[in-house]
Amino acid sequence: MNRHLKQLACAGFAALLGGWSVSAMAADVSKSPEVEETGKLTVANTIDFAPFEYLDADGKPTGIIIELAGEVAKLVDAELDVQRTPFPSMIPGLAAGRFKIAWETFSANPDRLKQVDFVMFIKAGIAASTSPEKKDEFTGELPLCGKRVGVSAGSASDFLVDKLTAECTEKGLEPIDKSVFNSSTDIIQAVLADRVDARMDDATASSYFEVTSKGQLVVLPTLYDVAPLGLAIAKDDKPTADMMVSALSELFENGTYQSILEKYGMGAYAIKEPYFVGDMEALRAE
């Protein structure tokens, strides 16, 4: 997959995804002005976070988010245009108006909500993965203290490791040695090469990789920060928010949403309905 990631140009994604355009729009799904004008549903995405988005054996983007985005494009009678974007650039890109939707699995926090809003569509926690040989080294109430841990830049895992490091030092334990990467695949390779002891990542992605890698990495039992996750949109962009909530609601109601999650073994992470979050008080316990 790394080879394909390096070789596949960004412009190729639109061509690969161009088949997601249909002639009929669901009556209760609104279109944003941008979609109405361009005929495209444009989303920023890393194409590097299985099972949510990744390249299959033929180099074609696939995964939970790619399939959901394709179904939303059908509902609004648009062509799906995925713009490959590094995760740390997504919220600044929304704030700067470079795109209207960043579809990843964002957790909401006060700092992010100063710049963007969210539409929640799934739930998950954060988990650490390590090699089978090192699994028994992670013990105690704070198993990551003193370990070398890799995280994706700007992700929830990045902030969580800082919080856990503070807890380690407060209890007189060694701090976590954090390494920051721009790609989740780079973190996996770092663990396999023994450059870090573990990776912190979304629990759903971690579980998926444990299965697909046939146990090259195993997920540690402690689960952190279980919370709803959502796609991000520019702050106060009500037309885009309304479009995404209404389209996802249709996919929830007609069974498409649950079917896609179950296809990737993620049915347990479904939420009851998609919803808009513009401030922390709007978050719901799932």
Secondary structure, DSSP 8 states (H G I E B T S, - for coil): -HHHHHHS-THHHHHHHTT---S---TT----HHHHHHSEEEEEE-S-BTTTBEE-TTS-EESHHHHHHHHHHHHTT-EEEEEE--GGGHHHHHHTTS-SEEEEEE---HHHHTTEEEEEEEEEEEEEEE-GGGGGG--SSSTTTT-EEEEETTSHHHHHHHHHHHHHHHTT----EEEEES-HHHHHHHHHTTSSSEEEEEHHHHHHHHHHTTSSSEEEEEEEEEEEEEEEEETT-HHHHHHHHHHHHHHHHTTHHHHHHHHTT-GGG--SS-EEESSGGG----
